[in-house]
Amino acid sequence: LVGADGTPVGNMRIGVSDHGSSWVSTQTDGNGQFDIGVSAGTWYLQLETNEAQERSLLGPDLPPFNVVDGVDRNNILVTALRVTSKISGSVKSNTGSPLEGFGVSGSITVNGTKYSDWFRTDAQGSYQLRTFNGTWQLSPDCNDLQSRGYGCASSASVVVNGGNPTFNFVVVST
């Protein structure tokens, strides 16, 4: 595990999930090295969310790793980028009512690697995504909106350039 400048990120919890009931994690050593034992299957590697937030890091969305029993997967390089800003905003109905509990995601691709953050709106319909400079794609969780009787708001591009931009979503009931 390294930072954007290639410096090792030590003492950071990193783990793998099968997107089901299994989560296996370990802590990186002082050189950012890690070793996680798993059984055969498809695994998704990620930083432990709370610790990454505390250390202002955002890990990549890596493609899944297919593991075969008895075959090691080595030399996996994970680059965590430093969070330097935020995008905040709200999700409200076209009548101005705040919408609580809806997911909003933001993603960006840096050198071919996708990074993303996700937040569920609070009682005021507010969200806050951890970001860094670049053009972020913001999207509300359309399945969630539609299941609660709202149309989907369009995705948006938001440029972060040293500040903390705001973007508000307005949705219409169906």
ABEGO torsion letter per residue (X at the ends): XBBAAGBBBBGBBBBBBAGBABBBBBBBBAAGBBBBBBBBEBBBBBBBAAAAAAAGBBBBBBBBBBBBBGBBBBGBBBBBBBBABBBBEBBBBAAGBBBBGBBBBBBBBBGGBBBBBBBBBBAAGBBBBBBBBEBBBBBBBAAAAAAAGBBBBBBBBBBBBGBBBBBBBBBBBX
